[in-house]
């Protein structure tokens, strides 16, 4: 038993060194936010025609490869709404906006909202939620904020066993609004 303790003491730091992914800071090109991510993010802009006009959804994505990864997809992004559509300073309207957003997300993936909580970041109203989908085999965890006329979000998508992983929490906790 003492040999095993000695072995673990001696070699655990080596194993830990090789298993750790180097995280890097990513700042979006428009200077809206920065996050820590375990790889290089790529930008994708989706233009969607809505009742209020054409909206550009700016998504920044990193997808882990290989088995045993903590979170399969790390994503952050934002969409700017026309002036007067989002009232970030109105608690009631912000709550309704987040509720509609959560329900639309869950409905679009045939998922179930497992929990949600009101949060804030630098004085901006926000919401944290978790949706289980793919018959409970996958999890999407989201933090979202209203900043002036913009909806900003950060999320991880992972298989259920890793839904509350340290990597997911590190990414979600790293968001800084600029």
C-alpha positions as a Markdown table, in Angstrom:
| # | Residue | x | y | z |
|---|---|---|---|---|
| 1 | Unk | 0.0 | 0.0 | 0.0 |
| 2 | Unk | 2.8 | 2.4 | 0.8 |
| 3 | Unk | 4.4 | 1.6 | -2.6 |
| 4 | Unk | 1.1 | 2.6 | -4.3 |
| 5 | Unk | 1.0 | 5.9 | -2.4 |
| 6 | Unk | 4.6 | 6.6 | -3.4 |
| 7 | Unk | 3.9 | 5.7 | -7.0 |
| 8 | Unk | 0.9 | 8.0 | -7.2 |
| 9 | Unk | 2.7 | 10.8 | -5.4 |
| 10 | Unk | 5.7 | 10.5 | -7.8 |
| 11 | Unk | 3.9 | 10.1 | -11.1 |
| 12 | Unk | 0.5 | 11.9 | -10.7 |
| 13 | Unk | 2.0 | 15.3 | -11.6 |
| 14 | Unk | 3.3 | 13.7 | -14.8 |
| 15 | Unk | 0.0 | 12.2 | -15.7 |
| 16 | Unk | -1.8 | 15.4 | -15.0 |
| 17 | Unk | 0.6 | 17.4 | -17.1 |
| 18 | Unk | 0.0 | 15.3 | -20.2 |
| 19 | Unk | -3.8 | 15.1 | -19.7 |
| 20 | Unk | -4.3 | 18.9 | -19.4 |
| 21 | Unk | -5.4 | 20.9 | -22.4 |
| 22 | Unk | -3.9 | 24.3 | -22.7 |
| 23 | Unk | -6.7 | 26.9 | -22.6 |
| 24 | Unk | -6.4 | 30.2 | -24.4 |
| 25 | Unk | -8.2 | 33.5 | -24.3 |
| 26 | Unk | -10.5 | 34.3 | -27.2 |
| 27 | Unk | -11.7 | 37.8 | -27.9 |
| 28 | Unk | -14.4 | 38.2 | -30.6 |
| 29 | Unk | -13.4 | 40.4 | -33.5 |
| 30 | Unk | -16.0 | 43.1 | -32.7 |
| 31 | Unk | -14.7 | 43.4 | -29.1 |
| 32 | Unk | -18.0 | 42.4 | -27.4 |
| 33 | Unk | -16.6 | 39.7 | -25.1 |
| 34 | Unk | -13.7 | 37.4 | -24.3 |
| 35 | Unk | -13.7 | 33.8 | -23.0 |
| 36 | Unk | -11.2 | 31.1 | -22.1 |
| 37 | Unk | -11.5 | 28.1 | -24.5 |
| 38 | Unk | -9.5 | 24.8 | -24.9 |
| 39 | Unk | -8.9 | 25.4 | -28.6 |
| 40 | Unk | -9.3 | 27.8 | -31.5 |
| 41 | Unk | -12.8 | 29.2 | -32.1 |
| 42 | Unk | -14.2 | 29.8 | -35.5 |
| 43 | Unk | -16.8 | 32.3 | -36.4 |
| 44 | Unk | -20.1 | 31.6 | -38.2 |
| 45 | Unk | -22.6 | 34.3 | -39.0 |
| 46 | Unk | -26.2 | 33.1 | -39.7 |
| 47 | Unk | -28.6 | 35.7 | -41.2 |
| 48 | Unk | -32.2 | 35.0 | -40.3 |
| 49 | Unk | -35.3 | 36.8 | -41.6 |
| 50 | Unk | -37.7 | 37.5 | -38.7 |
| 51 | Unk | -40.8 | 39.5 | -38.1 |
| 52 | Unk | -38.6 | 42.4 | -37.0 |
| 53 | Unk | -36.3 | 42.2 | -40.0 |
| 54 | Unk | -33.0 | 40.4 | -40.9 |
| 55 | Unk | -30.9 | 39.5 | -37.9 |
| 56 | Unk | -27.3 | 38.4 | -37.9 |
| 57 | Unk | -26.5 | 35.7 | -35.4 |
| 58 | Unk | -22.7 | 35.8 | -34.7 |
| 59 | Unk | -21.6 | 32.4 | -33.3 |
| 60 | Unk | -18.1 | 31.5 | -32.2 |
| 61 | Unk | -17.5 | 27.8 | -31.9 |
| 62 | Unk | -14.9 | 25.3 | -30.8 |
| 63 | Unk | -15.6 | 21.6 | -31.1 |
| 64 | Unk | -13.5 | 19.0 | -29.2 |
| 65 | Unk | -12.5 | 15.9 | -31.0 |
| 66 | Unk | -12.1 | 12.4 | -29.7 |
| 67 | Unk | -13.6 | 10.2 | -27.1 |
| 68 | Unk | -13.6 | 11.1 | -23.5 |
| 69 | Unk | -13.8 | 14.9 | -24.0 |
| 70 | Unk | -15.5 | 16.9 | -21.4 |
| 71 | Unk | -17.7 | 19.1 | -23.5 |
| 72 | Unk | -18.1 | 18.5 | -27.2 |
| 73 | Unk | -19.0 | 22.0 | -28.3 |
| 74 | Unk | -18.1 | 25.3 | -26.7 |
| 75 | Unk | -20.0 | 28.3 | -28.2 |
| 76 | Unk | -20.4 | 32.0 | -27.5 |
| 77 | Unk | -22.1 | 34.7 | -29.6 |
| 78 | Unk | -24.5 | 37.5 | -29.9 |
| 79 | Unk | -27.3 | 39.0 | -32.0 |
| 80 | Unk | -28.1 | 42.7 | -32.2 |
| 81 | Unk | -31.7 | 43.6 | -32.3 |
| 82 | Unk | -33.1 | 46.9 | -33.7 |
| 83 | Unk | -33.4 | 49.7 | -31.2 |
| 84 | Unk | -36.6 | 49.5 | -29.1 |
| 85 | Unk | -37.1 | 45.7 | -29.4 |
| 86 | Unk | -35.1 | 44.6 | -26.3 |
| 87 | Unk | -35.4 | 46.5 | -23.1 |
| 88 | Unk | -32.4 | 45.3 | -21.1 |
| 89 | Unk | -33.2 | 47.7 | -18.3 |
| 90 | Unk | -36.8 | 46.4 | -17.8 |
| 91 | Unk | -36.8 | 43.4 | -15.4 |
| 92 | Unk | -40.2 | 42.2 | -16.5 |
| 93 | Unk | -39.5 | 42.4 | -20.2 |
| 94 | Unk | -36.1 | 40.8 | -19.8 |
| 95 | Unk | -37.6 | 37.9 | -17.8 |
| 96 | Unk | -40.2 | 37.4 | -20.6 |
| 97 | Unk | -37.5 | 37.5 | -23.3 |
| 98 | Unk | -35.4 | 34.9 | -21.5 |
| 99 | Unk | -38.4 | 32.6 | -20.8 |
| 100 | Unk | -39.3 | 32.7 | -24.5 |
| 101 | Unk | -35.7 | 32.1 | -25.5 |
| 102 | Unk | -35.4 | 29.1 | -23.2 |
| 103 | Unk | -38.7 | 27.6 | -24.4 |
| 104 | Unk | -37.8 | 28.1 | -28.0 |
| 105 | Unk | -34.4 | 26.5 | -27.6 |
| 106 | Unk | -35.9 | 23.4 | -25.8 |
| 107 | Unk | -38.7 | 23.1 | -28.4 |
| 108 | Unk | -36.3 | 23.3 | -31.3 |
| 109 | Unk | -34.3 | 20.3 | -30.0 |
| 110 | Unk | -37.3 | 18.4 | -28.5 |
| 111 | Unk | -35.6 | 18.9 | -25.1 |
| 112 | Unk | -36.6 | 19.6 | -21.6 |
| 113 | Unk | -35.6 | 22.6 | -19.4 |
| 114 | Unk | -34.1 | 21.0 | -16.3 |
| 115 | Unk | -33.5 | 24.2 | -14.4 |
| 116 | Unk | -33.0 | 27.9 | -14.8 |
| 117 | Unk | -31.9 | 30.8 | -12.6 |
| 118 | Unk | -31.6 | 34.5 | -12.8 |
| 119 | Unk | -28.0 | 35.8 | -12.9 |
| 120 | Unk | -26.2 | 39.0 | -13.5 |
| 121 | Unk | -22.8 | 39.9 | -15.0 |
| 122 | Unk | -21.4 | 43.4 | -14.6 |
| 123 | Unk | -24.9 | 44.7 | -13.9 |
| 124 | Unk | -26.5 | 43.1 | -17.0 |
| 125 | Unk | -29.6 | 40.9 | -16.5 |
| 126 | Unk | -29.0 | 37.3 | -17.3 |
| 127 | Unk | -30.3 | 33.8 | -17.2 |
| 128 | Unk | -28.6 | 30.4 | -16.7 |
| 129 | Unk | -30.4 | 27.3 | -17.9 |
| 130 | Unk | -29.9 | 23.6 | -18.7 |
| 131 | Unk | -31.7 | 21.6 | -21.3 |
| 132 | Unk | -31.5 | 17.9 | -21.6 |
| 133 | Unk | -32.2 | 16.6 | -25.2 |
| 134 | Unk | -31.6 | 13.6 | -27.4 |
| 135 | Unk | -33.8 | 11.5 | -25.0 |
| 136 | Unk | -31.6 | 12.6 | -22.1 |
| 137 | Unk | -28.3 | 11.6 | -23.7 |
| 138 | Unk | -27.1 | 15.2 | -24.3 |
| 139 | Unk | -27.0 | 18.5 | -22.3 |
| 140 | Unk | -26.9 | 22.1 | -23.4 |
| 141 | Unk | -26.0 | 24.6 | -20.6 |
| 142 | Unk | -26.4 | 28.3 | -21.4 |
| 143 | Unk | -25.7 | 31.6 | -19.7 |
| 144 | Unk | -27.3 | 34.5 | -21.6 |
| 145 | Unk | -27.3 | 38.3 | -21.0 |
| 146 | Unk | -29.0 | 41.4 | -22.4 |
| 147 | Unk | -26.6 | 44.2 | -23.1 |
| 148 | Unk | -28.3 | 47.3 | -24.5 |
| 149 | Unk | -30.0 | 46.0 | -27.7 |
| 150 | Unk | -27.9 | 42.8 | -27.9 |
| 151 | Unk | -28.5 | 39.3 | -26.7 |
| 152 | Unk | -25.2 | 37.7 | -25.7 |
| 153 | Unk | -24.8 | 34.0 | -24.8 |
| 154 | Unk | -22.2 | 31.4 | -23.9 |
| 155 | Unk | -23.0 | 27.6 | -23.8 |
| 156 | Unk | -21.6 | 24.2 | -23.8 |
| 157 | Unk | -23.1 | 21.1 | -25.4 |
| 158 | Unk | -22.1 | 17.8 | -24.1 |
| 159 | Unk | -23.1 | 14.2 | -23.4 |
| 160 | Unk | -25.0 | 13.9 | -20.1 |
| 161 | Unk | -22.3 | 12.3 | -18.0 |
| 162 | Unk | -20.1 | 15.4 | -18.6 |
| 163 | Unk | -22.9 | 18.0 | -18.4 |
| 164 | Unk | -21.5 | 19.5 | -15.3 |
| 165 | Unk | -17.8 | 19.0 | -16.1 |
| 166 | Unk | -15.1 | 21.2 | -14.9 |
| 167 | Unk | -14.3 | 22.2 | -18.5 |
| 168 | Unk | -17.8 | 23.3 | -19.1 |
| 169 | Unk | -17.9 | 25.3 | -15.8 |
| 170 | Unk | -14.5 | 26.9 | -16.6 |
| 171 | Unk | -15.7 | 28.0 | -20.0 |
| 172 | Unk | -19.1 | 29.3 | -18.8 |
| 173 | Unk | -17.4 | 31.1 | -15.9 |
| 174 | Unk | -14.8 | 32.8 | -18.1 |
| 175 | Unk | -17.1 | 35.1 | -20.0 |
| 176 | Unk | -16.2 | 38.8 | -19.7 |
| 177 | Unk | -18.3 | 41.4 | -21.4 |
| 178 | Unk | -16.3 | 44.2 | -22.9 |
